[in-house]
Amino acid sequence: MKFNLAKYIVPSVISMVLIGTYTNIDGFFIGNATGDNGLAAINFAWPIMAFATSIGTGIGVGGSVTVNTLRGKGLLDDVEKAKRTSLILLLFAGLITTALTLVLFSPILKLMGAEGQALEYAENYSLIVSAGAVFQVFGSGLVVLLRNEGKTFLSMLYTFIGLVVHVLLDMALVNKLALYGVATSTIASQAVVAVLCLISFRIKRQTGRGLTYIGQIAKSSVAPFGLNFVPSVVLLFTNFFAFRAAGAEAVSAYAVMSYAVYTFDYIYQGVCDGVQPVLSYCQGADDIVQKQRTVKTAVIILCVTSVIFIALTPALISLLPWLFNVSQQTAEFMRTGLIIYAFSYPFKAVVKYVCAYNYSIGKNIISNVITYIDPLLFSPLFLAVLPMAFGIDGIWIALPAAQIATSLASVILIAMYKRKLWKNCCSD
């Protein structure tokens, strides 16, 4: 079976960028309404919202991997069972996430080092976002499942509609309700996306009930969840060390830089999510030719986009401080930080693609190790050590250092895996 890769990759990239734009828009309105403390608050609160969307995306991708692998094997009845299981998992995960974040958001914000006005703003935002986490989980997961069904245009359209709702509500509410207002617009837009996707998602009624393939979906969800949430875990650590090193101005600088850097992350992830259904189908159908073609296309796209992102650095240095109305000190931090961050882009692409490729074809152990070695080891280590030698610049250097280390770790891990396979083949 021959796939039109553009049909999957282009809508996936656009959808991911639109999702990432939600926080950029919040930052724009809040930055102009409240200044550095508001921007710092959004950055402190971001991991809480990202946790919910990553849970949904992880289950959506895990369900998609399972569904398309079964589809490649021709097991169509099982495909419908896996789709139903994915939907039920999204609902339960959304309810659990809502309960957890409502209880934990305040301690988490304080643990990250938020204090004063920044803490008050962050708590205002997080309260609303936590209460509506079920919509974020359900909406983000359904977008992925809908795209996996070949309804790529609809998934992109619904994401765009959600963004429009978000912008309109931000404009209406930010001056009256500040952080409460932008949080409300976020949840309302995600609820709209969830409802639209649910209307378009079809499951055949004659299939059996129950949570068939729940274990397989859960295992396939771990790496994509991490791949989407890891930047937010790194953000959590960076917020803490940046605030400790230079106060709200450093966190504000990191917040604005993150809007650009994480937009690039979303584009990388969009490419990876776009090829996932094809790779999973090829794995189930044992279609080596199509798999190789898909891999080659993805690698070329990621290389080209990395070069483009590096080339955009001077424009970002000029535009972002003005656009987000930051202070002079914050702008100075951003100038150095964006130059340093540019070195991380190719390595980010490597890490994301290696992880996505492996979970798409069922090699969950490799993808899990590569995904979690950064937030559990490399980022905390470099953030703790490098500022001792380089001051605030050490905070920014930690990102490319961690990505380079993770890339090297992925190469070593894959080499070890192939060597093990070679030994097994020789012994046979």
Contacts in CASP RR format, 6 or more apart in sequence:
PFRMAT RR
TARGET T0000
AUTHOR 0000-0000-0000
METHOD contacts of the structure
MODEL  1
MKFNLAKYIVPSVISMVLIGTYTNIDGFFIGNATGDNGLAAINFAWPIMA
FATSIGTGIGVGGSVTVNTLRGKGLLDDVEKAKRTSLILLLFAGLITTAL
TLVLFSPILKLMGAEGQALEYAENYSLIVSAGAVFQVFGSGLVVLLRNEG
KTFLSMLYTFIGLVVHVLLDMALVNKLALYGVATSTIASQAVVAVLCLIS
FRIKRQTGRGLTYIGQIAKSSVAPFGLNFVPSVVLLFTNFFAFRAAGAEA
VSAYAVMSYAVYTFDYIYQGVCDGVQPVLSYCQGADDIVQKQRTVKTAVI
ILCVTSVIFIALTPALISLLPWLFNVSQQTAEFMRTGLIIYAFSYPFKAV
VKYVCAYNYSIGKNIISNVITYIDPLLFSPLFLAVLPMAFGIDGIWIALP
AAQIATSLASVILIAMYKRKLWKNCCSD
1 281 0 8 1.000
1 285 0 8 1.000
1 287 0 8 1.000
1 290 0 8 1.000
2 290 0 8 1.000
3 278 0 8 1.000
3 281 0 8 1.000
3 290 0 8 1.000
3 294 0 8 1.000
5 274 0 8 1.000
5 275 0 8 1.000
5 278 0 8 1.000
5 293 0 8 1.000
5 294 0 8 1.000
5 297 0 8 1.000
7 150 0 8 1.000
7 152 0 8 1.000
8 147 0 8 1.000
8 150 0 8 1.000
8 152 0 8 1.000
8 274 0 8 1.000
8 275 0 8 1.000
8 277 0 8 1.000
8 278 0 8 1.000
9 270 0 8 1.000
9 271 0 8 1.000
9 274 0 8 1.000
9 275 0 8 1.000
9 297 0 8 1.000
9 298 0 8 1.000
9 301 0 8 1.000
10 152 0 8 1.000
11 147 0 8 1.000
11 152 0 8 1.000
11 153 0 8 1.000
11 155 0 8 1.000
11 156 0 8 1.000
12 147 0 8 1.000
12 152 0 8 1.000
12 270 0 8 1.000
12 271 0 8 1.000
12 273 0 8 1.000
12 274 0 8 1.000
13 267 0 8 1.000
13 270 0 8 1.000
13 271 0 8 1.000
13 274 0 8 1.000
14 156 0 8 1.000
14 159 0 8 1.000
14 160 0 8 1.000
15 143 0 8 1.000
15 147 0 8 1.000
15 155 0 8 1.000
15 156 0 8 1.000
15 159 0 8 1.000
15 270 0 8 1.000
16 266 0 8 1.000
16 267 0 8 1.000
16 269 0 8 1.000
16 270 0 8 1.000
16 273 0 8 1.000
17 263 0 8 1.000
17 266 0 8 1.000
17 267 0 8 1.000
18 156 0 8 1.000
18 159 0 8 1.000
18 160 0 8 1.000
18 162 0 8 1.000
18 163 0 8 1.000
19 53 0 8 1.000
19 140 0 8 1.000
19 143 0 8 1.000
19 159 0 8 1.000
19 266 0 8 1.000
20 262 0 8 1.000
20 263 0 8 1.000
20 266 0 8 1.000
21 163 0 8 1.000
21 263 0 8 1.000
22 163 0 8 1.000
22 166 0 8 1.000
22 186 0 8 1.000
22 189 0 8 1.000
23 42 0 8 1.000
23 46 0 8 1.000
23 49 0 8 1.000
23 259 0 8 1.000
23 262 0 8 1.000
24 259 0 8 1.000
24 263 0 8 1.000
25 163 0 8 1.000
25 166 0 8 1.000
25 167 0 8 1.000
25 170 0 8 1.000
26 42 0 8 1.000
26 170 0 8 1.000
26 182 0 8 1.000
26 185 0 8 1.000
26 186 0 8 1.000
27 38 0 8 1.000
27 39 0 8 1.000
27 42 0 8 1.000
27 182 0 8 1.000
27 255 0 8 1.000
27 259 0 8 1.000
27 324 0 8 1.000
28 323 0 8 1.000
28 324 0 8 1.000
29 170 0 8 1.000
29 171 0 8 1.000
29 174 0 8 1.000
29 182 0 8 1.000
30 38 0 8 1.000
30 39 0 8 1.000
30 41 0 8 1.000
30 42 0 8 1.000
30 121 0 8 1.000
30 174 0 8 1.000
30 178 0 8 1.000
30 179 0 8 1.000
30 182 0 8 1.000
31 38 0 8 1.000
31 39 0 8 1.000
31 324 0 8 1.000
31 325 0 8 1.000
31 326 0 8 1.000
32 324 0 8 1.000
32 325 0 8 1.000
33 174 0 8 1.000
33 175 0 8 1.000
33 178 0 8 1.000
34 41 0 8 1.000
34 121 0 8 1.000
34 178 0 8 1.000
34 179 0 8 1.000
35 252 0 8 1.000
35 325 0 8 1.000
35 326 0 8 1.000
36 248 0 8 1.000
36 249 0 8 1.000
36 252 0 8 1.000
36 326 0 8 1.000
36 327 0 8 1.000
36 330 0 8 1.000
37 117 0 8 1.000
37 118 0 8 1.000
37 121 0 8 1.000
37 248 0 8 1.000
37 252 0 8 1.000
38 117 0 8 1.000
38 118 0 8 1.000
38 121 0 8 1.000
38 179 0 8 1.000
38 252 0 8 1.000
39 251 0 8 1.000
39 252 0 8 1.000
39 255 0 8 1.000
39 256 0 8 1.000
39 324 0 8 1.000
39 326 0 8 1.000
40 114 0 8 1.000
40 118 0 8 1.000
40 121 0 8 1.000
40 122 0 8 1.000
40 243 0 8 1.000
40 248 0 8 1.000
40 251 0 8 1.000
40 252 0 8 1.000
40 255 0 8 1.000
41 114 0 8 1.000
41 117 0 8 1.000
41 118 0 8 1.000
41 119 0 8 1.000
41 120 0 8 1.000
41 121 0 8 1.000
41 122 0 8 1.000
41 124 0 8 1.000
41 125 0 8 1.000
41 179 0 8 1.000
42 121 0 8 1.000
42 122 0 8 1.000
42 125 0 8 1.000
42 179 0 8 1.000
42 182 0 8 1.000
42 255 0 8 1.000
43 235 0 8 1.000
43 239 0 8 1.000
43 251 0 8 1.000
43 252 0 8 1.000
43 254 0 8 1.000
43 255 0 8 1.000
43 258 0 8 1.000
44 109 0 8 1.000
44 112 0 8 1.000
44 113 0 8 1.000
44 114 0 8 1.000
44 118 0 8 1.000
44 119 0 8 1.000
44 122 0 8 1.000
44 239 0 8 1.000
44 251 0 8 1.000
45 105 0 8 1.000
45 109 0 8 1.000
45 122 0 8 1.000
45 125 0 8 1.000
45 126 0 8 1.000
45 129 0 8 1.000
46 232 0 8 1.000
46 235 0 8 1.000
46 258 0 8 1.000
47 108 0 8 1.000
47 112 0 8 1.000
47 229 0 8 1.000
47 232 0 8 1.000
47 233 0 8 1.000
47 235 0 8 1.000
47 236 0 8 1.000
48 101 0 8 1.000
48 105 0 8 1.000
48 108 0 8 1.000
48 109 0 8 1.000
48 126 0 8 1.000
48 129 0 8 1.000
48 130 0 8 1.000
49 129 0 8 1.000
49 136 0 8 1.000
49 186 0 8 1.000
50 228 0 8 1.000
50 229 0 8 1.000
50 231 0 8 1.000
50 232 0 8 1.000
50 235 0 8 1.000
51 97 0 8 1.000
51 101 0 8 1.000
51 229 0 8 1.000
51 232 0 8 1.000
52 94 0 8 1.000
52 97 0 8 1.000
52 101 0 8 1.000
52 129 0 8 1.000
52 132 0 8 1.000
52 133 0 8 1.000
52 136 0 8 1.000
52 137 0 8 1.000
52 140 0 8 1.000
53 136 0 8 1.000
53 137 0 8 1.000
53 140 0 8 1.000
53 228 0 8 1.000
54 140 0 8 1.000
54 225 0 8 1.000
54 226 0 8 1.000
54 228 0 8 1.000
54 229 0 8 1.000
54 232 0 8 1.000
55 93 0 8 1.000
55 94 0 8 1.000
55 97 0 8 1.000
55 137 0 8 1.000
55 225 0 8 1.000
56 90 0 8 1.000
56 93 0 8 1.000
56 94 0 8 1.000
56 136 0 8 1.000
56 137 0 8 1.000
56 138 0 8 1.000
56 139 0 8 1.000
56 140 0 8 1.000
56 141 0 8 1.000
56 144 0 8 1.000
56 225 0 8 1.000
57 140 0 8 1.000
57 141 0 8 1.000
57 144 0 8 1.000
57 224 0 8 1.000
57 225 0 8 1.000
57 228 0 8 1.000
58 141 0 8 1.000
58 144 0 8 1.000
58 221 0 8 1.000
58 224 0 8 1.000
58 225 0 8 1.000
58 226 0 8 1.000
58 228 0 8 1.000
59 86 0 8 1.000
59 89 0 8 1.000
59 90 0 8 1.000
59 93 0 8 1.000
59 137 0 8 1.000
59 141 0 8 1.000
59 217 0 8 1.000
59 221 0 8 1.000
59 225 0 8 1.000
60 86 0 8 1.000
60 90 0 8 1.000
60 140 0 8 1.000
60 141 0 8 1.000
60 142 0 8 1.000
60 144 0 8 1.000
60 145 0 8 1.000
60 148 0 8 1.000
60 221 0 8 1.000
60 224 0 8 1.000
61 144 0 8 1.000
61 220 0 8 1.000
61 221 0 8 1.000
61 224 0 8 1.000
61 273 0 8 1.000
61 276 0 8 1.000
61 359 0 8 1.000
62 86 0 8 1.000
62 217 0 8 1.000
62 220 0 8 1.000
62 221 0 8 1.000
62 224 0 8 1.000
62 359 0 8 1.000
63 82 0 8 1.000
63 83 0 8 1.000
63 85 0 8 1.000
63 86 0 8 1.000
63 145 0 8 1.000
63 148 0 8 1.000
63 217 0 8 1.000
63 220 0 8 1.000
63 221 0 8 1.000
64 86 0 8 1.000
64 144 0 8 1.000
64 145 0 8 1.000
64 147 0 8 1.000
64 148 0 8 1.000
64 276 0 8 1.000
64 277 0 8 1.000
64 280 0 8 1.000
65 220 0 8 1.000
65 276 0 8 1.000
65 280 0 8 1.000
65 359 0 8 1.000
65 360 0 8 1.000
65 362 0 8 1.000
66 82 0 8 1.000
66 86 0 8 1.000
66 213 0 8 1.000
66 216 0 8 1.000
66 217 0 8 1.000
66 220 0 8 1.000
67 79 0 8 1.000
67 82 0 8 1.000
67 83 0 8 1.000
67 86 0 8 1.000
67 145 0 8 1.000
67 148 0 8 1.000
67 280 0 8 1.000
68 148 0 8 1.000
68 276 0 8 1.000
68 277 0 8 1.000
68 280 0 8 1.000
68 281 0 8 1.000
68 284 0 8 1.000
69 280 0 8 1.000
69 281 0 8 1.000
69 283 0 8 1.000
69 284 0 8 1.000
69 362 0 8 1.000
70 76 0 8 1.000
70 78 0 8 1.000
70 79 0 8 1.000
70 82 0 8 1.000
70 213 0 8 1.000
70 284 0 8 1.000
71 79 0 8 1.000
71 281 0 8 1.000
72 281 0 8 1.000
72 282 0 8 1.000
72 284 0 8 1.000
72 285 0 8 1.000
73 284 0 8 1.000
73 285 0 8 1.000
77 207 0 8 1.000
78 212 0 8 1.000
78 213 0 8 1.000
80 203 0 8 1.000
80 204 0 8 1.000
80 207 0 8 1.000
81 207 0 8 1.000
81 208 0 8 1.000
81 210 0 8 1.000
81 212 0 8 1.000
81 213 0 8 1.000
82 212 0 8 1.000
82 213 0 8 1.000
82 216 0 8 1.000
82 217 0 8 1.000
83 145 0 8 1.000
83 201 0 8 1.000
83 203 0 8 1.000
84 203 0 8 1.000
84 207 0 8 1.000
84 209 0 8 1.000
84 210 0 8 1.000
84 212 0 8 1.000
85 210 0 8 1.000
85 211 0 8 1.000
85 212 0 8 1.000
85 213 0 8 1.000
85 214 0 8 1.000
85 217 0 8 1.000
86 145 0 8 1.000
86 217 0 8 1.000
87 142 0 8 1.000
87 145 0 8 1.000
87 201 0 8 1.000
87 203 0 8 1.000
88 210 0 8 1.000
88 211 0 8 1.000
89 211 0 8 1.000
89 214 0 8 1.000
89 217 0 8 1.000
89 218 0 8 1.000
90 137 0 8 1.000
90 138 0 8 1.000
90 139 0 8 1.000
90 141 0 8 1.000
90 142 0 8 1.000
91 134 0 8 1.000
91 138 0 8 1.000
93 137 0 8 1.000
94 133 0 8 1.000
94 134 0 8 1.000
94 136 0 8 1.000
94 137 0 8 1.000
94 138 0 8 1.000
95 134 0 8 1.000
97 133 0 8 1.000
97 134 0 8 1.000
97 136 0 8 1.000
97 137 0 8 1.000
98 130 0 8 1.000
98 131 0 8 1.000
98 132 0 8 1.000
98 133 0 8 1.000
98 134 0 8 1.000
101 126 0 8 1.000
101 129 0 8 1.000
101 130 0 8 1.000
101 133 0 8 1.000
102 127 0 8 1.000
102 130 0 8 1.000
102 131 0 8 1.000
105 123 0 8 1.000
105 126 0 8 1.000
105 127 0 8 1.000
105 129 0 8 1.000
105 130 0 8 1.000
106 123 0 8 1.000
106 126 0 8 1.000
109 119 0 8 1.000
109 122 0 8 1.000
109 123 0 8 1.000
109 126 0 8 1.000
110 119 0 8 1.000
111 240 0 8 1.000
112 236 0 8 1.000
112 239 0 8 1.000
112 240 0 8 1.000
112 243 0 8 1.000
113 119 0 8 1.000
113 239 0 8 1.000
113 240 0 8 1.000
113 243 0 8 1.000
113 244 0 8 1.000
114 122 0 8 1.000
114 239 0 8 1.000
114 243 0 8 1.000
118 248 0 8 1.000
118 251 0 8 1.000
121 178 0 8 1.000
121 179 0 8 1.000
122 179 0 8 1.000
124 178 0 8 1.000
124 179 0 8 1.000
124 180 0 8 1.000
124 183 0 8 1.000
125 179 0 8 1.000
125 180 0 8 1.000
125 182 0 8 1.000
125 183 0 8 1.000
126 183 0 8 1.000
127 180 0 8 1.000
127 183 0 8 1.000
128 180 0 8 1.000
128 181 0 8 1.000
128 183 0 8 1.000
128 184 0 8 1.000
128 186 0 8 1.000
128 187 0 8 1.000
129 136 0 8 1.000
129 183 0 8 1.000
129 186 0 8 1.000
129 187 0 8 1.000
131 187 0 8 1.000
132 187 0 8 1.000
132 190 0 8 1.000
132 191 0 8 1.000
135 187 0 8 1.000
135 190 0 8 1.000
135 191 0 8 1.000
135 194 0 8 1.000
136 187 0 8 1.000
136 190 0 8 1.000
138 194 0 8 1.000
138 198 0 8 1.000
139 190 0 8 1.000
139 193 0 8 1.000
139 194 0 8 1.000
139 197 0 8 1.000
140 190 0 8 1.000
142 193 0 8 1.000
142 194 0 8 1.000
142 197 0 8 1.000
142 198 0 8 1.000
142 201 0 8 1.000
143 155 0 8 1.000
143 158 0 8 1.000
143 159 0 8 1.000
143 193 0 8 1.000
143 197 0 8 1.000
144 155 0 8 1.000
144 273 0 8 1.000
145 197 0 8 1.000
145 201 0 8 1.000
146 154 0 8 1.000
146 155 0 8 1.000
146 158 0 8 1.000
146 197 0 8 1.000
146 200 0 8 1.000
146 201 0 8 1.000
147 155 0 8 1.000
147 273 0 8 1.000
147 274 0 8 1.000
147 277 0 8 1.000
148 277 0 8 1.000
149 201 0 8 1.000
149 202 0 8 1.000
150 277 0 8 1.000
151 200 0 8 1.000
154 197 0 8 1.000
154 200 0 8 1.000
155 197 0 8 1.000
158 192 0 8 1.000
158 193 0 8 1.000
158 196 0 8 1.000
158 197 0 8 1.000
158 200 0 8 1.000
159 193 0 8 1.000
161 192 0 8 1.000
161 193 0 8 1.000
161 196 0 8 1.000
162 189 0 8 1.000
162 190 0 8 1.000
162 192 0 8 1.000
162 193 0 8 1.000
163 189 0 8 1.000
165 185 0 8 1.000
165 188 0 8 1.000
165 189 0 8 1.000
165 192 0 8 1.000
166 185 0 8 1.000
166 186 0 8 1.000
166 188 0 8 1.000
166 189 0 8 1.000
167 185 0 8 1.000
168 185 0 8 1.000
169 181 0 8 1.000
169 184 0 8 1.000
169 185 0 8 1.000
169 188 0 8 1.000
169 189 0 8 1.000
170 181 0 8 1.000
170 182 0 8 1.000
170 185 0 8 1.000
173 180 0 8 1.000
173 181 0 8 1.000
173 182 0 8 1.000
173 184 0 8 1.000
173 185 0 8 1.000
174 181 0 8 1.000
174 182 0 8 1.000
177 184 0 8 1.000
219 364 0 8 1.000
220 359 0 8 1.000
220 362 0 8 1.000
220 364 0 8 1.000
222 364 0 8 1.000
222 368 0 8 1.000
222 371 0 8 1.000
223 355 0 8 1.000
223 358 0 8 1.000
223 359 0 8 1.000
223 364 0 8 1.000
223 367 0 8 1.000
223 368 0 8 1.000
223 371 0 8 1.000
224 356 0 8 1.000
224 359 0 8 1.000
226 371 0 8 1.000
226 372 0 8 1.000
227 269 0 8 1.000
227 272 0 8 1.000
227 352 0 8 1.000
227 355 0 8 1.000
227 356 0 8 1.000
227 367 0 8 1.000
227 371 0 8 1.000
228 269 0 8 1.000
230 371 0 8 1.000
230 372 0 8 1.000
230 374 0 8 1.000
230 375 0 8 1.000
231 262 0 8 1.000
231 265 0 8 1.000
233 375 0 8 1.000
233 379 0 8 1.000
234 374 0 8 1.000
234 375 0 8 1.000
234 379 0 8 1.000
234 399 0 8 1.000
234 402 0 8 1.000
235 254 0 8 1.000
235 258 0 8 1.000
237 375 0 8 1.000
237 379 0 8 1.000
237 380 0 8 1.000
237 383 0 8 1.000
238 254 0 8 1.000
238 379 0 8 1.000
238 383 0 8 1.000
238 395 0 8 1.000
238 398 0 8 1.000
238 399 0 8 1.000
239 251 0 8 1.000
239 254 0 8 1.000
241 383 0 8 1.000
241 384 0 8 1.000
241 387 0 8 1.000
241 395 0 8 1.000
242 250 0 8 1.000
242 251 0 8 1.000
242 253 0 8 1.000
242 254 0 8 1.000
242 392 0 8 1.000
242 395 0 8 1.000
243 250 0 8 1.000
243 251 0 8 1.000
245 387 0 8 1.000
245 391 0 8 1.000
245 392 0 8 1.000
245 395 0 8 1.000
246 333 0 8 1.000
246 392 0 8 1.000
249 327 0 8 1.000
249 329 0 8 1.000
249 330 0 8 1.000
249 333 0 8 1.000
250 330 0 8 1.000
250 333 0 8 1.000
250 392 0 8 1.000
250 395 0 8 1.000
252 326 0 8 1.000
252 327 0 8 1.000
252 330 0 8 1.000
253 326 0 8 1.000
253 330 0 8 1.000
253 331 0 8 1.000
253 333 0 8 1.000
253 334 0 8 1.000
253 337 0 8 1.000
254 333 0 8 1.000
254 395 0 8 1.000
256 320 0 8 1.000
256 321 0 8 1.000
256 324 0 8 1.000
256 326 0 8 1.000
256 330 0 8 1.000
256 334 0 8 1.000
257 320 0 8 1.000
257 334 0 8 1.000
257 337 0 8 1.000
257 338 0 8 1.000
257 341 0 8 1.000
259 320 0 8 1.000
259 324 0 8 1.000
260 312 0 8 1.000
260 316 0 8 1.000
260 320 0 8 1.000
260 338 0 8 1.000
261 341 0 8 1.000
261 344 0 8 1.000
261 399 0 8 1.000
264 305 0 8 1.000
264 309 0 8 1.000
264 345 0 8 1.000
264 348 0 8 1.000
265 348 0 8 1.000
265 352 0 8 1.000
267 305 0 8 1.000
268 302 0 8 1.000
268 305 0 8 1.000
268 348 0 8 1.000
268 349 0 8 1.000
268 352 0 8 1.000
268 353 0 8 1.000
269 352 0 8 1.000
269 356 0 8 1.000
271 298 0 8 1.000
271 301 0 8 1.000
271 302 0 8 1.000
271 305 0 8 1.000
271 353 0 8 1.000
272 298 0 8 1.000
272 352 0 8 1.000
272 353 0 8 1.000
272 355 0 8 1.000
272 356 0 8 1.000
272 357 0 8 1.000
273 356 0 8 1.000
275 294 0 8 1.000
275 295 0 8 1.000
275 297 0 8 1.000
275 298 0 8 1.000
275 356 0 8 1.000
275 360 0 8 1.000
276 356 0 8 1.000
276 359 0 8 1.000
276 360 0 8 1.000
278 290 0 8 1.000
278 291 0 8 1.000
278 294 0 8 1.000
279 291 0 8 1.000
279 294 0 8 1.000
279 295 0 8 1.000
279 357 0 8 1.000
279 360 0 8 1.000
279 361 0 8 1.000
280 360 0 8 1.000
280 361 0 8 1.000
281 287 0 8 1.000
282 288 0 8 1.000
282 290 0 8 1.000
282 291 0 8 1.000
282 294 0 8 1.000
283 291 0 8 1.000
283 360 0 8 1.000
283 361 0 8 1.000
283 362 0 8 1.000
291 361 0 8 1.000
295 357 0 8 1.000
298 353 0 8 1.000
298 357 0 8 1.000
299 353 0 8 1.000
302 349 0 8 1.000
302 353 0 8 1.000
303 346 0 8 1.000
303 349 0 8 1.000
305 349 0 8 1.000
306 345 0 8 1.000
306 346 0 8 1.000
306 348 0 8 1.000
306 349 0 8 1.000
309 342 0 8 1.000
309 345 0 8 1.000
310 342 0 8 1.000
310 345 0 8 1.000
310 346 0 8 1.000
313 338 0 8 1.000
313 339 0 8 1.000
313 342 0 8 1.000
316 338 0 8 1.000
317 334 0 8 1.000
317 335 0 8 1.000
317 338 0 8 1.000
317 339 0 8 1.000
320 326 0 8 1.000
320 334 0 8 1.000
320 338 0 8 1.000
321 330 0 8 1.000
321 331 0 8 1.000
321 334 0 8 1.000
326 334 0 8 1.000
333 392 0 8 1.000
336 393 0 8 1.000
336 396 0 8 1.000
337 393 0 8 1.000
337 396 0 8 1.000
340 393 0 8 1.000
340 396 0 8 1.000
340 397 0 8 1.000
340 399 0 8 1.000
340 400 0 8 1.000
341 396 0 8 1.000
341 399 0 8 1.000
341 400 0 8 1.000
343 400 0 8 1.000
344 399 0 8 1.000
344 400 0 8 1.000
344 403 0 8 1.000
344 404 0 8 1.000
347 400 0 8 1.000
347 403 0 8 1.000
347 404 0 8 1.000
347 406 0 8 1.000
347 407 0 8 1.000
348 403 0 8 1.000
350 407 0 8 1.000
350 410 0 8 1.000
351 370 0 8 1.000
351 374 0 8 1.000
351 403 0 8 1.000
351 406 0 8 1.000
351 407 0 8 1.000
351 410 0 8 1.000
354 366 0 8 1.000
354 367 0 8 1.000
354 370 0 8 1.000
354 410 0 8 1.000
354 414 0 8 1.000
355 367 0 8 1.000
355 370 0 8 1.000
355 371 0 8 1.000
355 410 0 8 1.000
356 367 0 8 1.000
358 364 0 8 1.000
358 366 0 8 1.000
358 367 0 8 1.000
358 370 0 8 1.000
359 367 0 8 1.000
363 417 0 8 1.000
366 413 0 8 1.000
366 414 0 8 1.000
366 417 0 8 1.000
369 409 0 8 1.000
369 413 0 8 1.000
370 406 0 8 1.000
370 409 0 8 1.000
370 410 0 8 1.000
370 413 0 8 1.000
373 406 0 8 1.000
373 409 0 8 1.000
374 402 0 8 1.000
374 403 0 8 1.000
374 405 0 8 1.000
374 406 0 8 1.000
378 401 0 8 1.000
378 402 0 8 1.000
378 405 0 8 1.000
378 406 0 8 1.000
379 398 0 8 1.000
379 399 0 8 1.000
379 402 0 8 1.000
382 397 0 8 1.000
382 398 0 8 1.000
382 401 0 8 1.000
382 402 0 8 1.000
382 405 0 8 1.000
383 395 0 8 1.000
383 398 0 8 1.000
386 394 0 8 1.000
386 395 0 8 1.000
386 397 0 8 1.000
386 398 0 8 1.000
386 401 0 8 1.000
387 394 0 8 1.000
387 395 0 8 1.000
390 397 0 8 1.000
END
